[in-house]
Amino acid sequence: MAIIRRVSSPPATLAAAPAPAPSVGSESTFRGDIEGLRAIAVLLVVLSHAGVAGLAGGFVGVDVFFVISGFLITSLLIRELGRTGRISISGFYARRAVRLLPASSVVMVLTLVGSWLWLSPLRSAEYAWDGIASAFYFVNIRMAQTGTDYFAAEASPSPFQHFWSLAVEEQFYLVWPLLILLATLVGRRRGRVRMAPVVVALALLSVISFVLSVTETQRSAPWAYFGAHTRAWELGSGAMVALAVGRLRQAPAWFAAPLTWVGIAAVIMAAVRFDETTPFPGSAAALPVVGAALVIAGGCAAPRLGAGLLLGRAPLRWVGKLSYGWYLWHWPVLIIAPSALGVEPSVPLNLALCACALVLAAVSLRLVEDPVRHRRSLRVRPGRGIGLGLSLSVAVAVGAAVVLVVPPTVPTGADRADLGAALAGARDPQRVLDRFIAEAARTTELPANLSPSLAESTDARPVIYADGCHVDAPVTRPKLPCAYGDPAAATTVVLLGDSHAAHWFPALDQVARERHWKLVSLTKSGCSLVDLPIRIDGLAREYTECAQWRRNALRAIRDLKPDLVVAASHVNFLAPAGQTDEQWTARWRAGWGRTFAALRRAAQRVVTMVDTPRLDEDAPECVAQHPQQIDACATPTAEALRRPALRAAIGEQAERNGVGVIDPTPWLCAARCPVVLGNVLVYHDSGHLTTRYAELLAPLLGRRLPALTAE
């Protein structure tokens, strides 16, 4: 199965909580092993993000910190309940606000500034909204929505992406203290607080959340990864350990000590064995979650030969103390600093940047976190703590609003020749294009009359998107009739394929209107026409909906009996794990043979469009960041024609099955594939044509399509 994946998912929050309470009514005791476990988790996350080989699964630090947080926060709540007979909800949220928001607000504001100065001007508004969502703890929902957007799959990650985990925690803690209160009220007898209802409520919540984690990972990986509903069981696992501390402290050392080492081994094993292809969280998350829970549970008995021997070492405890700040700083530093320095990211550079982030964490702990959280007036008056938190969130939102109102500008040069006017009525449009392609190699400045503008480029998609005729990943049946061109015409043409077919719709629709064809659009995001199981980014599993949709689309074509099918699909598929390139090419060739044979049985004529050359970078992003050097955004044609063996296999099978082949490469490239021709932006990302450029190619496409008898 083909695998297309983007950046690995970010880590969870490393929020440092107050010292845990082992049991109801007992005194608070410092757990050096937990501080060290924090250090292990943050090191896994940071080294994974730095690109260190062998730690692709370092994102499991996410899960370790959720378990730690659930244990520590629940211990505090239960201790307060045992000591006072109640839980101060206002006091709880005040402590959270005073502990978390001062440092995170500083990072958010500076991230807004850094993004405005050095990151893509086109995504400035997106980053501003990410900042607002982070400040008010719903950024995980934004990230889940972005993760299901096919066209956002290859976008560089947001510098605010790591705040999703803070949002998950706060959403969990909106419910958990209230649930404890409700459960204890139900179980209260003769003034005594009974914890059994709390245990039952937590167990039920955790089981439901775990089931949702498994099922949602299969259905929608982004929502599974970023959702509070699929992560609650991880926090709940830590909470269950907190509720059992009294008994765990009595465990014999010969039993408790091995538990802690097994737990450490489980966490490390997950970090080493998992990677971005692992369906996560799902059932896979059980390995690091159970591992972290075992370390904490076994450590309750304080066994002399337990993992505390390692975790309690001063260096690890020092890193653990800084873990929250290091987490906050390392991600935006990794994302912004390379652009600010004008260098390409690399593992040595990333490690150096992460070291700088650790220094920033130490500084922010000393100058921001400690002075605020130790301020007596904020500790004894919950209203002030909550007020401070709201004020800081509002301040971040105001900063983001300023970015929205005053976005960074992109300098432009003079107007360039109008490509549309040059092609209109041209007797030889290819010759005109050749001239513009040659001139593009000598063009360095972004035209002032660019069409579409950079601001419009990412949203300007064919009308079939707005009409719902281009369907998204979960859909398994094509929408019908989706008729365009001349809907009443007797001649029927079908456009079939994925988004690399959909971007030809404007050109084919224009041809259909001119020739009085009825054009039926059948396209689906990420769904290759090759008759093989495939994987795409965003699902982290086999794209079963694609196979179902493909079968249903072929059935619809058989019913339509079209005069012509124009088929197109992208070819950027890597060989699946365990298969050589030769084996994968052979399977690919056979799969396309089956597809073309089925299409030839269903339609009178079939034409396939060779996949569009693919750029090295997102075109609008590149020219926005290099408006005085747009020629540098061009990609050598030899590089742009990705997967040559797969391209050749499609051509072989097309010829064998009597399928016509149209290669659009001469319409886009000579020695290099430019991103701007005259005044027209060619690509709206790295592989999809802008609607404007596709419209201009209608005359060239029309010349290559067969004449149909009913015209």
C-alpha positions, 0 to 999 in steps of 0.5 A: 500500500502506498504511503504518503505522510507529512510531519509527525504529530506534535507532543502533548503538554508538559505542564508541571503540576504541584507536588502530588499527594499520595493519598487522601489525608496524607502529607504531600511528598515530592516524587523525584522519579516523576520529575525524572519521568517528565525529563524522559518524556520531554527528551523523547519529544524534543529529540524526535522533533529535532529529527534524531534517527531512531526516535521517530516515535518520540511523540509518545512523550505526549501520552506519558505527560497525560498520564503524569498530569492525570496522576498529579492533578487527581492527587491534589483534588483527592487530597483537598477533598479528604482534608476539607470535605469539598473541592474549590472549583475556583481555587482549582482553575486559579491554580491552573491559570497562575501555573500555566498561562504566564509562560504560555502567554509570553511564548504565544505573543513572541510566536505571533511576532516571530511568525509575522516577521519571518514565516509565510505572509500568506499564512499570517492570518492562519497563525493569528487564528491559531494564536487565538485558539491556543489562548482560549484552549480550542486549538486542538479542534482547529488542528483536527479540522486542518488535518482532514483538509486534503490541500493542507496535508503538505503545509508546514506545521503551525508554530502554535501546533503544540498548544493542542495538548494544553487544550486537551488537558483543559477540556478534560479538567473542565469535566473531571473536578465536577465529576469527582464532586458529583460522584462523591456527593452521590456516595457520601454517607454520614459525613464520610466521603466514599471514593467508590463512585469516583472510581466507577465514574472514572473507569467508565469515562476511560473505557468509553474514551479508549474505545473512541480512540481505537474506532476514531483512529480508524475513521479519522486519524486527525480527530483521533490524535487531537481530540479530547474525547480520544485522549481522556483515557490517558489522563484517566489512567493517571487518575486511576493510579492516584486513586489507588495510591494508598494500596500501592504504597503497601506493595512489596519492593520485590513487586514494585521495583520491576514494575517501574523498570518494565514501565520505562522499557515500555515507554522507550520501546514505543519511542523506538518502534513507533513512527509516523506510519503507526496508527495513533493513538488507537490501541498503540497508545496503550504501550506508553500509557501503561508504561508511564502508569507502571512507573508511577504506580510502582514508585508509590512504594518507593522501592530502593532498586526501582527506576527511581535510581535512574529517574531521581538523578539530579540532571534528569530532575533538573530537565524535568523541572524545566520540561513545561517551559522547554516544551513551550519554547522548543516547537516555535523555535524549531519552526521559526528560527531556520527562516529567520536565519535563512538556513535549511533545517538539519539535525545538528541545527535542530539540536542547537536550537533545542538547546537554545530553547532549554536556555529560554525555558530556564530564563522564563522559569526564573523571570516569569513562572516562579515570580507569578506562581509564588505570589501570595495574593494570587494563591490565597484569592482565586478570583485574582488568579482567574482574572490574571488568566483571563487577562493574559488570554485576552492580551494574546487575542489582542496581539493576534487581532493586530496581526489580522489587521496589519498583515505582512506585505509582499513586495511586487515588481512591475506588471507582466504581459497578460498570458490570457490575452496572448493565448486568446485566439492564438493560432499556435497556443503551444508556441505562445506558451513556449515563449512565456515559459522561456521568459519565466526563466529570466523573470525574478520579480513577482508581477504586480498584476498576478492572477490569481493574487497570492491571497486568492490562490489557495482558495480559488478551486474549481466550482465542483468543490463548492458544489460538493461534486468533488467529494472528501475522504469519508465519502464512498459514493460519487455525487450525481448527476454533477452535470456541467458543460451543456447538461442537455447534450446527447454526448456525455463525457466523464471526468474521473479521478482524484484532485489531480483530475479535478484541477483539469475541470475548468479546462474540460468544462470550457471545451465541453461548453464549446463542443456541446458535451454534457460533462459529468464530474466524478472526483474524490480527494486523494483517491487514485484510480489504480486498482490497489489498496493505498494509504494517504496522509491524514488516515494512517491506514488503508484508504478503504473508502477510496476502493469503495468509491472507485467501484461505485464510480465505475458502476455509475460510468457503466450506467451512463455509457459515456462517449468519453472518459478523461481519467487522471490521478497523481503518482506520488506513491512510495513503495510500501514497507516490505516491498522493493521498488520493482515489486511495487512497480509491477503491482502498480502496472497490474493495477492500472491494467485492471482499471483501464480494462474496466473503463474500456468496457464501460465507455466508448473511449478513454483518455488518461492525463499524465500526472502534472509535474510536481514542484519542490515547494508550495508555489504561493508560499515560495514566491511570497517568501522570495518575491524578488527571486521567483525564478528560484521557485522553479523546479528542474523538469527531471525532478518534477516528473516524480516516480518515472517508473510509475508514470511509464507503467501507466503509459504501458498499460494505456497503450495495451488497453487502447487508452489515449494518453495526454501529457501536459508537461510541455504546457508547464515546463521546458528545462524547468517548471516555473511557478509564474507565466507572464501574470498568471500563477500556475500552481496553487500548491506544489502539485495542483494547477490554479483554476485560472491557468487551467482555464487558459489551457482549454484550447490545448486540451481541446486539440488533444481530445478526440472528436465525438460523433454527436457534436 
